[in-house]
Structures are given as C-alpha cells and as structure tokens.
Amino acid sequence: MDRERFVETYSQGMVNVRKIIVDRETGVNYLLLSSSMTDGCGVTVLVDADGKPIVTPVDAEQP
C-alpha cells in the first residue's frame, strides 16, 4: 500500500487549530489553520524570512 502523500508534523490547539503539513513528494511545508467556532479553514505555504518556501528533505527511500 502506498503511504500518504501528506504528513502532519506539528499540531497545536483544540478550538483554534494550527498544523504544519509536509508534502512527502516535494518536501514543501504548509500551514493549516482551522476554527471550530467559525467552521473556517485556511492553508498556505510556510515561508522563511526571505519569503522562500520551507522545504523538508524528502526521504531517499521514497519511490
């Protein structure tokens, strides 16, 4: 069975939730914000101080 493309690497909060999600194919990190109070959700690329996407090295063993 293929593994999931996206993996959650960080999570904080219960009502207002903040998560960092990593794309296992590209290594790009995403910030996900959601609120159970407003049923709202948003996703954006996580960037460094220079505005460049934060990339986590992709596993060498990945097919």
C-alpha positions in Angstrom: 0.0 0.0 0.0 1.3 3.5 -0.9 1.9 5.8 2.0 0.1 9.1 2.4 1.4 12.0 0.4 0.9 14.5 3.2 2.1 14.0 6.8 1.2 16.2 9.8 4.4 17.2 11.7 3.0 19.7 14.2 -0.4 20.4 15.8 -1.4 23.0 18.4 -4.8 23.9 19.8 -8.3 22.4 20.0 -10.7 25.1 19.1 -8.3 27.2 17.0 -6.1 24.6 15.4 -2.7 25.2 13.8 -1.0 22.4 12.0 2.1 22.0 9.8 1.7 19.6 7.0 4.6 18.3 4.8 4.2 17.1 1.2 6.2 13.9 1.1 6.7 14.2 -2.7 8.0 17.8 -2.8 9.0 18.4 0.8 7.1 21.7 0.9 5.6 22.7 4.3 2.1 24.1 4.6 0.4 25.9 7.5 -3.2 24.9 8.1 -5.4 27.0 10.3 -8.9 26.0 11.3 -11.5 27.1 13.8 -14.4 25.0 15.1 -16.0 28.3 16.3 -16.5 29.6 12.7 -16.1 26.4 10.7 -13.4 28.2 8.8 -10.2 26.8 7.4 -7.2 28.1 5.5 -4.0 26.6 4.0 -0.9 28.5 2.9 2.7 27.7 2.1 5.0 28.1 5.1 7.8 30.5 4.1 11.1 31.6 5.7 12.3 35.2 6.5 13.2 35.7 2.8 9.8 34.6 1.6 11.0 31.3 0.2 9.0 28.1 0.8 10.3 26.0 3.7 11.2 22.6 2.3 11.9 19.4 4.4 14.3 17.0 2.8 12.3 14.2 1.1 13.2 10.6 2.1 15.8 9.0 -0.1 14.0 5.6 0.1 10.7 7.1 -1.3 9.7 5.5 -4.7 
